[in-house]
């Protein structure tokens, strides 16, 4: 059976580019460490099933809201991106969140405590003892945990540049008789200033 092999590869390249750029963007929008303008909060719930971390509780999100309120971050425009572990914690803890999450019509999680809520499967990780963000691509150890990230969208920036295509036709490759294709995509996302960004990090179990 014939099919559009080149089209299939190009589509997968596009998906790979999006996956990496969103992961890098969220990492860039996460605070480096805890400060007045960049709060990093540790979870305070019961031990997780695997016994390695403390679960996220609704009071932890309220605590992050209070930190944002204290530095006068405007309400409209606050975004919270939950990591998978924290989504699971809220599904187990709060029935109303479970009902919101199971909105099959839109698939969108309802807003919570002034935050527009999303989830992402590849959130940044922090060293818990110092509340310090790991460098992008670092190996996560038992003392490092995933974090949910919050930011005030109007004070963030992003810029998407060109996508360059590099193509070698099969006619120029007599040994493999195959087309070679690759891409370079230019993209950046950063806070305009080191403020109005925050994180909730899973605390480790003593």
C-alpha positions in Angstrom: 0.0 0.0 0.0 1.3 3.5 -0.8 1.0 6.4 1.6 2.5 9.8 2.0 5.7 8.8 3.8 7.3 12.3 3.6 4.1 13.9 4.8 4.0 11.5 7.8 7.6 12.3 8.7 7.0 16.1 8.4 4.0 15.9 10.7 6.0 14.0 13.3 8.8 16.6 13.1 6.2 19.3 13.8 4.9 17.4 16.8 8.4 17.0 18.2 9.2 20.7 17.7 6.0 21.7 19.6 6.7 19.2 22.4 10.2 20.6 23.0 9.4 24.2 22.7 6.5 24.0 25.2 8.6 22.2 27.7 11.4 24.8 27.4 8.9 27.6 27.6 7.3 26.4 30.8 10.8 25.8 32.3 11.7 29.4 31.4 8.6 30.7 33.0 9.2 28.9 36.3 11.0 30.8 39.1 14.6 29.9 39.8 14.2 30.0 43.5 11.9 31.2 46.3 11.7 35.0 46.8 9.1 37.6 47.6 8.5 38.3 43.9 8.8 34.6 42.9 7.1 32.4 45.5 8.0 28.7 45.7 5.7 26.7 48.0 6.0 23.1 49.2 3.0 20.8 49.3 1.5 20.0 52.7 -0.7 17.0 52.2 -0.5 13.3 53.2 2.1 11.0 51.9 1.6 9.8 48.3 0.8 6.2 47.6 4.5 5.5 46.8 5.6 7.2 50.0 8.1 9.5 48.3 6.3 12.9 48.4 3.6 15.0 50.1 0.4 15.4 48.2 -0.9 18.7 46.9 -3.8 20.1 48.8 -6.2 22.9 47.9 -4.8 25.0 50.8 -1.4 24.9 49.0 -3.0 26.7 45.9 -4.7 29.1 48.3 -1.3 29.8 49.9 0.2 30.6 46.4 -2.8 32.9 45.7 -2.0 34.7 49.0 1.6 35.2 48.0 0.5 36.6 44.6 -2.0 38.8 46.4 0.7 40.1 48.7 2.9 41.3 45.8 -0.2 42.8 44.1 -0.3 40.6 41.0 -3.6 41.4 39.2 -6.3 38.7 39.4 -7.2 38.6 35.7 -4.4 36.9 33.8 -3.1 34.5 36.5 -2.3 31.0 35.0 -1.6 27.8 36.9 -0.2 24.8 35.0 -0.5 21.6 37.1 1.9 18.7 36.8 0.4 15.2 36.5 1.1 14.3 40.1 -0.8 17.3 41.4 -3.7 16.7 39.1 -4.0 13.2 40.5 -3.8 14.6 44.1 -6.7 17.0 43.5 -8.8 14.3 41.8 -8.4 12.2 44.9 -9.0 15.0 47.4 -11.7 17.2 45.9 -15.0 16.0 44.3 -15.8 19.4 42.8 -12.4 19.4 41.1 -13.1 15.9 39.8 -16.4 17.1 38.3 -14.6 20.0 36.7 -11.9 17.8 35.3 -14.4 15.4 33.8 -16.1 18.1 31.7 -16.1 16.0 28.5 -17.7 18.8 26.5 -14.7 21.2 26.6 -11.9 19.1 28.3 -10.9 22.4 30.1 -10.3 22.4 33.8 -12.4 25.1 35.5 -10.7 28.2 37.0 -9.6 27.9 40.6 -9.0 30.7 43.2 -8.4 33.2 40.4 -6.1 31.0 38.4 -6.9 29.9 34.9 -5.9 26.2 35.2 -4.2 23.9 32.8 -2.2 20.7 33.0 1.0 19.7 31.3 2.8 16.3 31.4 6.4 17.6 31.5 6.7 20.3 34.1 10.0 21.5 35.6 11.6 19.9 38.7 13.0 21.5 41.8 15.5 20.5 44.5 13.2 20.4 47.5 15.7 21.3 50.2 16.7 24.6 48.5 13.5 25.3 46.5 15.8 25.7 43.5 14.8 24.9 39.9 16.9 22.2 38.2 18.6 23.2 35.0 16.8 22.1 31.8 17.5 18.5 31.0 19.0 17.7 34.4 18.7 14.1 35.7 16.0 14.1 38.5 17.1 12.4 41.8 15.1 11.3 44.8 15.6 14.7 46.4 14.1 16.5 43.4 10.3 16.7 42.7 8.0 18.0 40.0 6.3 21.3 40.3 3.2 23.1 39.2 3.9 26.5 37.7 2.0 29.7 38.0 2.5 33.0 36.2 0.8 36.3 35.4 0.5 36.1 31.6 0.6 39.8 30.7 4.1 40.0 32.2 5.4 37.1 30.1 6.7 37.2 26.6 7.1 34.9 23.7 8.5 35.2 20.1 8.2 32.7 17.3 10.7 33.0 14.5 11.2 31.2 11.3 11.4 27.4 10.7 14.3 26.4 8.5 14.1 23.2 6.4 17.1 21.1 5.5 16.4 18.6 2.8 18.5 16.1 0.9 16.6 14.3 -1.9 16.9 10.6 -2.4 18.6 11.2 -5.8 21.5 12.6 -3.9 21.9 9.6 -1.7 22.7 6.6 -3.8 23.8 4.5 -0.8 20.6 4.7 1.3 18.2 5.7 -1.5 16.3 7.8 1.0 15.3 11.3 1.6 16.8 13.2 4.6 14.9 16.0 6.2 15.4 18.1 9.3 14.3 21.4 10.8 15.5 24.3 12.9 12.8 26.3 14.7 13.4 29.6 16.4 11.3 30.3 19.5 11.7 32.0 22.9 9.5 32.5 26.0 10.6 34.4 29.1 9.2 36.5 32.0 9.6 40.3 31.1 10.9 40.7 34.7 11.8 38.2 37.4 8.4 38.6 39.1 4.8 37.4 39.2 5.9 33.8 38.7 5.6 31.0 41.2 5.7 27.3 41.8 4.2 24.6 44.0 6.7 21.8 44.5 6.0 18.3 45.9 7.6 18.1 49.3 9.6 15.0 50.1 8.7 12.6 52.8 11.1 12.7 55.7 
